[in-house]
Every structure is written in structure tokens, then in C-alpha cells.
Amino acid sequence: MKLTGNKELTMELLDHIINNIILKVKPNTGFPPKIQIFTHEHISQFRELDGYGEYSVEFLLVVTELIMIQEKTNYPNGTMNLKLFKKLRDGADIFEVVSTATFRGR
């Protein structure tokens, strides 16, 4: 929905997720895991996207970071989420995205 509502800003959000979350998150060493990157300032440039779809930008950024912390903690060399977000960023169709998300993507 966000992509349909504002493609350019959604692409910027995907770039932010890839470059500032996925590529920078470190494995977790404590319990419970702590957010490493997200700040409320990250939301402001993408706030317009809150008008599209069910989930707020804040929710998406925090959940993405928590998922990445989990991936980096359990699989430090894991790249599934990076591949998934790159597929989204590159305009892959839904079948490619689902294939990537279910470990069958290339």
C-alpha cells in the first residue's frame, strides 16, 4: 500500500531499511534485545507513508530492526532479509518476493 501511495518515498524508506538497519545491526549480546539504531527522528522523513496501509512507519522500522537483530544474533552471516528487501527495492513481483521469503528465491 505504501508503494502504491507514494512510490518515491517508499523507495527511500526501503533504502533506509537496507543501508541503515540491515547493513548496520550487530548481533545481540543481552536479554532482552535492545534497539540499536532506531530513533524517533527516523520517522519524520517518512511520516507521510503512515497514511497508506495498515502499519505505521515506526512499527515497520522497529519490527525490521528486531528481526535483523534476531537474524544477526542467530546467523551472523545470514542474508535472507537483505535479499528480501533488495527484491522489494528492485521492484520484484509478489511471486519473487514470496519465493525469497520462503528460502526458494535466488
N, C-alpha and C positions, 0 to 999 in steps of 0.2 A: 504494500500500500504506500509506503514512504517513497519507493522508487517511482511509482505512478504519479504521486502527488507532486514531487519535486526531484526530478532525476539528478540534476546537478548537485544539489545539497546532499542527497543520499549518497552520491559517489564520493563526496568529500567526507561524509561520515564513514563510509567503508574504508577510505584511505586512512582516516584517523584510527580506526579499529586495527587495521593491518600494521601501520607504521608505529603507532604509539601505544598499542596494547599488546597485540600478538607478538611483535618482534622485541618487546622490551620486558615483558613479565618474566620474573625469575621463579624458580621452584620455591615452594613454601617450606619453612623450617619450623613453624609453630602451629599450635592449635588453639582456637580456630584460625583458619587462614585470614590474613588481613589484606585489605585492598592496598595495592602498591602504587597504582598510577592514577586512578580516577580522582578527580576533584570536581566540585560543582562548576568551576569555570569552564570545564569541557562541555557542559550542557549548552551554554549560552549561544554559541555559534550554530547549534543545530536545533534550537528550540522550535523553530517553525515546523519541523518534522513531527512534533507532537500532535499536530492536527491531522495526521494521516496514520491510519492503522490503530491497532489496539494497544500497543505498548509504547511507553514514553522513551525518549532517548536516554534518560537517566537509567531506567530499568535495563535497556539493551546494553548500555556501556558497562554497568556493574555486573550483569549476568555474564557478559562476554569475558570480562576480566576474571571472574570467579572460575569460569570454565577453563580459561587459559592457565590460571594458577594450578588447577587440578591436572591439566594435561602436562604442564612443565614439571610438576612435582612427581607424577607417576611415570611419565615418559619424556624425560628431558630433551630428547632428540625428536619428539613427535612433531608431525607437520600436518595432521589431518585438518585441524581448524584453519591453519594458514591456507591450505589448498582450497578449503570450502569458501573462505572469504574472498580468495582470489577469483574463484569461479563466479561468485556473485558480482564482484567488481568488473570482471571481464564480460559480463552480460550473458553468461551461460543460461541455457533454458532450464526449466524446472527439472527435467529428467537428468541432466548432467549434475545439477546441484544435489539432487537426491542420491544419485549414484555415488558421488563423492562423499556425502554424509554417511553412507552405509558401507564404506570401505571398498566399493567396487569401482570408484572413479579412478581416472588416470591422472 
